[in-house]
Amino acid sequence: MVGIDEVARAAGVSTATVSRALSGKHNVSDSTRERVQEAAQRLGYVVSSSASSLASGRTRNIGVVIPHLDRWFFSTLLSGIAEEVTRAGYDITLYNVTPDREHRRQVFDTFLRRQRVDGVIAVALELGEHESRALLSLGMPVIAIGGPNELLPTLSIDDVGLGRLATEHLLAMGHLDIGHIGADPEFDIDFHIPSSRRHGFESALRAAGIDPRPELFEPGDFTIEGGFRAAKQLLGRPGASPTAIFAASDEMAIGAMLAARDLGYRVPTDLSIAGIDGHELGRFFDLTTVDQFPAGQGARAAATILHELEQPAGSVPDREELPYELVVRGSTARIGT
């Protein structure tokens, strides 16, 4: 097995310089760092994580606390985090928080206290005061992605604004009878994202002088299948059907498009459909969406943590609003066209 002494001889530097160059420290010239990296790569040398931790006092590991691993939004956000931290030479440890209270308590009170990470990113979790203070007590950089938190630096997305923007687009297309696919109360946890998007939907209607109609709401579960079932209910009821549907996620919007096709509706000639997320399947289905750039959210959180680790004296904003953007495609059209 190749050792650090061999890399030092090949690069013509001391072992201390090799250690500094490969750990990413700044007190090494670019030319020396490149020479050391080339020698290490040629010899197949990899820095021992345990040795590096002993020398630097760091694990070069970022903890990510996340509620789902099998949902597109969370896996895409996680890929943004992973790309950013691995580029900087860090690993990731995942802590999947389930609805079980005891398991959640263990994550915050036990697992994260084992000091196996240098920083923590909490994703889309509405943290209580005890959990927030538990993270702060770790004495390391922490950032949350989601709604506001008075105790932690937070990257926030305006879910009310997302719902309002999608609805305003449909209203601008001349649609007055707009259905909404949201979520059951069991899915309305951690920042109440479905309720916030529904609030944005209804506030846009009221601003246009339209009273929201309860019969034009149908809950789903943020999956394609759930959107399919909800759209079948909305479009299959007696009386006038909506001319447009706003779904609180792209996956439910795609399900609504499939249901509309099954029922003989032409999208967008007979029915316009819009969603939220920026799902990669949206381009394939030609879906109008409000893109919230989940990979970008993850990358921004990771960059913030890494910046604080490398420059601990720098200040981190208490709250930063994340961008979103309306992407108009072929699933929506002006009514009557």
C-alpha positions in Angstrom: 0.0 0.0 0.0 1.4 3.4 -1.0 2.2 5.7 1.9 2.5 9.5 2.3 6.4 9.2 2.3 6.4 7.9 -1.3 4.1 10.7 -2.5 6.4 13.2 -0.8 9.5 11.8 -2.5 7.7 11.7 -5.9 6.6 15.3 -5.6 9.8 16.5 -4.1 8.2 18.0 -1.0 7.8 17.2 2.7 5.2 14.9 4.1 3.7 17.9 5.9 3.2 19.7 2.5 1.6 16.6 1.1 -0.8 16.5 4.0 -1.7 20.2 3.6 -2.0 20.0 -0.2 -4.4 17.0 -0.1 -6.5 18.3 2.8 -7.3 21.4 0.8 -5.6 23.9 3.1 -4.8 27.3 1.6 -1.1 27.7 2.7 0.1 25.7 -0.4 0.9 27.2 -3.8 -1.2 26.1 -6.7 1.8 24.6 -8.5 2.8 22.6 -5.5 -0.7 21.4 -4.9 -1.0 20.2 -8.5 2.4 18.4 -8.3 1.3 16.6 -5.1 -2.1 15.7 -6.5 -0.5 14.4 -9.7 2.0 12.2 -7.7 -0.8 10.9 -5.5 -3.0 10.0 -8.4 -0.1 8.3 -10.3 0.8 6.3 -7.3 -2.7 5.5 -6.3 -2.5 7.1 -2.9 -5.7 7.9 -1.0 -5.7 9.9 2.2 -6.7 7.8 5.2 -9.9 9.3 6.6 -9.0 8.4 10.2 -5.5 9.8 9.9 -6.8 13.0 8.3 -9.4 13.4 11.1 -6.7 13.0 13.8 -4.5 15.6 12.1 -7.1 18.1 11.3 -9.8 17.5 14.0 -12.3 17.1 11.2 -14.2 14.2 9.8 -14.6 15.7 6.3 -18.2 14.4 6.5 -21.5 16.4 6.2 -24.6 15.0 7.9 -27.9 15.4 6.0 -31.1 14.9 7.9 -33.9 14.1 5.5 -37.5 12.8 5.7 -37.6 10.8 2.5 -35.1 9.1 0.3 -37.5 7.6 -2.3 -39.2 10.8 -3.5 -38.0 12.6 -6.6 -37.7 16.0 -5.0 -35.6 14.8 -2.1 -33.4 12.6 -4.1 -32.8 15.4 -6.6 -32.0 17.9 -3.8 -29.7 15.3 -2.2 -27.8 14.9 -5.6 -27.2 18.7 -5.5 -25.7 18.4 -2.0 -23.6 15.4 -2.9 -22.1 17.0 -6.0 -21.1 20.1 -4.1 -19.6 18.3 -1.1 -17.8 15.5 -2.9 -16.2 18.1 -5.2 -14.8 19.7 -2.0 -13.5 16.3 -0.8 -16.2 15.6 1.8 -18.4 12.6 2.3 -22.1 12.5 3.3 -23.8 10.7 6.1 -27.6 10.4 5.7 -30.0 10.4 8.6 -33.4 9.4 7.4 -36.0 10.8 9.8 -39.2 8.8 9.9 -42.6 9.9 11.4 -41.8 7.7 14.4 -41.2 10.1 17.3 -38.7 7.8 19.1 -36.6 7.3 16.0 -36.6 11.1 15.4 -35.5 11.7 19.0 -32.6 9.3 18.6 -31.4 11.1 15.5 -31.2 14.5 17.2 -30.3 13.3 20.7 -27.9 10.5 20.0 -26.8 9.9 16.4 -25.8 13.5 15.6 -24.0 13.8 18.9 -21.5 11.1 18.0 -19.3 13.8 16.3 -19.0 11.9 13.1 -19.8 15.0 10.9 -18.4 18.5 10.5 -21.7 20.1 9.6 -25.4 19.4 9.3 -28.0 20.1 6.6 -31.7 19.6 7.7 -34.0 19.2 4.7 -37.7 20.1 4.8 -38.2 19.3 8.5 -40.1 21.6 10.8 -37.7 21.5 13.7 -39.0 22.1 17.2 -37.1 24.3 19.7 -35.6 21.2 21.4 -34.4 19.8 18.0 -33.0 23.2 16.9 -31.2 23.7 20.1 -29.8 20.1 19.9 -28.3 21.0 16.5 -26.9 24.3 17.8 -25.3 22.5 20.8 -23.2 20.4 18.4 -20.9 23.4 17.9 -20.7 23.0 14.1 -22.2 24.7 11.1 -25.9 23.9 10.6 -28.4 25.1 7.9 -32.0 24.1 7.3 -33.8 24.0 4.0 -37.5 24.8 4.3 -39.7 27.1 6.2 -38.5 29.7 8.7 -36.7 28.8 11.9 -36.0 31.5 14.4 -32.9 29.7 15.8 -31.2 28.3 12.7 -29.9 29.8 9.4 -32.5 28.8 6.8 -32.8 28.6 3.0 -36.6 29.1 2.4 -38.9 28.6 -0.6 -42.1 30.6 -0.7 -44.7 27.9 -1.2 -47.5 30.4 -1.1 -45.8 32.3 -3.9 -45.3 29.0 -5.9 -49.0 28.3 -5.8 -50.0 31.9 -6.6 -47.7 32.0 -9.6 -49.0 28.8 -11.2 -52.6 29.9 -10.7 -51.9 33.4 -12.0 -50.6 31.8 -15.2 -53.8 29.9 -15.7 -55.9 32.9 -14.9 -53.9 34.9 -17.5 -54.9 32.2 -20.0 -58.5 33.1 -19.4 -59.4 30.1 -17.1 -62.0 30.8 -14.5 -63.0 27.3 -13.4 -59.7 26.0 -12.1 -59.5 22.7 -10.1 -56.8 22.1 -7.6 -55.1 18.8 -6.6 -53.6 19.2 -3.2 -53.1 16.7 -0.3 -54.8 15.0 2.6 -54.0 16.2 6.1 -51.7 13.3 6.7 -49.3 14.7 4.1 -49.6 18.3 5.4 -46.7 18.1 7.8 -43.4 19.9 8.1 -44.1 23.5 7.0 -47.6 22.6 5.7 -46.4 22.7 2.1 -49.7 21.5 0.5 -51.7 24.0 2.6 -49.3 26.8 1.7 -49.6 26.1 -2.1 -53.4 25.8 -1.7 -53.4 29.2 0.0 -51.4 30.7 -2.9 -53.9 29.1 -5.3 -56.9 30.5 -3.5 -55.4 34.0 -2.9 -54.8 34.3 -6.7 -58.4 33.4 -7.3 -59.7 35.9 -4.8 -57.4 38.6 -6.3 -59.1 37.9 -9.6 -62.6 38.2 -8.0 -63.2 34.5 -8.0 -64.4 32.6 -4.9 -62.7 29.2 -4.5 -65.1 26.3 -4.9 -64.7 23.3 -2.6 -66.0 20.9 -5.2 -63.0 21.8 -7.4 -60.5 20.6 -4.8 -59.3 17.0 -4.6 -56.5 15.6 -2.3 -53.7 13.5 -3.6 -50.5 12.1 -2.2 -47.8 13.8 -4.3 -47.4 10.8 -6.6 -48.3 10.2 -10.3 -50.9 7.6 -9.2 -52.4 9.9 -6.6 -52.7 12.7 -9.2 -54.3 10.2 -11.6 -57.0 9.2 -9.0 -57.6 12.8 -8.0 -58.1 14.1 -11.5 -60.5 11.2 -12.3 -62.6 12.5 -9.3 -62.4 16.1 -10.4 -63.2 15.4 -14.0 -65.8 12.7 -13.4 -68.2 14.6 -11.2 -71.6 15.7 -12.5 -71.9 19.3 -13.7 -69.4 21.5 -15.4 -65.8 20.3 -15.3 -62.8 22.6 -14.7 -61.1 24.0 -17.8 -57.8 23.9 -16.0 -56.1 22.0 -13.1 -53.3 23.2 -10.9 -51.6 20.3 -9.1 -49.4 21.0 -6.1 -46.6 18.8 -7.5 -45.4 17.9 -11.0 -45.9 14.2 -10.4 -49.6 14.8 -9.5 -49.9 17.0 -12.6 -48.5 14.2 -14.8 -51.0 11.8 -13.2 -53.7 14.4 -14.1 -52.6 14.5 -17.7 -52.8 10.7 -17.9 -56.3 10.7 -16.4 -57.4 13.4 -18.8 -56.3 11.3 -21.7 -58.1 8.3 -20.3 -61.3 10.4 -20.1 -61.0 11.7 -23.6 -59.8 15.2 -22.8 -57.2 16.9 -25.0 -54.5 18.7 -23.2 -54.3 21.7 -23.5 -57.2 22.1 -26.0 -59.9 20.9 -23.5 -58.0 21.1 -20.3 -54.9 23.0 -19.2 -52.7 21.5 -16.5 -49.8 23.1 -14.5 -47.7 21.7 -11.6 -44.8 22.7 -9.3 -41.3 21.3 -8.9 -39.3 21.3 -12.2 -39.5 17.4 -12.4 -37.2 15.9 -15.1 -40.3 14.2 -16.6 -42.0 17.5 -17.1 -40.0 18.2 -20.3 -41.1 14.7 -21.7 -44.8 15.4 -20.9 -44.5 19.0 -22.1 -45.7 20.1 -18.6 -46.0 23.8 -17.6 -44.5 24.1 -14.1 -43.1 26.4 -11.5 -39.5 25.2 -11.2 -38.1 25.4 -7.7 -34.7 24.0 -8.7 -34.3 21.3 -6.0 -30.7 20.4 -7.1 -29.8 24.0 -6.8 -31.4 24.1 -3.3 -29.1 21.3 -2.3 -26.0 22.8 -3.9 -26.7 26.2 -2.2 -27.1 24.6 1.2 -23.9 22.6 0.8 -21.9 25.6 -0.5 -23.1 27.6 2.6 -21.9 24.8 5.0 -18.6 24.5 3.2 -18.0 28.2 3.2 -18.6 28.3 6.9 -16.2 25.4 7.5 -13.4 27.0 5.5 -14.0 30.5 6.7 -15.7 30.2 10.1 -15.4 34.0 10.8 -17.8 34.7 7.9 -21.4 35.5 8.6 -24.3 33.3 7.3 -27.6 35.0 6.6 -30.4 34.1 9.1 -32.7 33.5 6.2 -32.2 33.4 2.4 -35.1 33.1 -0.1 -34.6 30.5 -2.8 -35.5 31.3 -6.4 -38.3 29.8 -8.4 -39.5 30.3 -12.0 -42.5 29.7 -14.2 -41.7 27.4 -17.1 -44.5 27.5 -19.7 -44.8 24.5 -21.9 -47.5 22.9 -24.0 -49.8 21.6 -21.3 -51.4 25.0 -20.8 -53.1 27.3 -23.4 -55.5 30.2 -23.6 -59.0 29.0 -23.1 -60.9 28.4 -26.4 -57.7 27.8 -28.4 
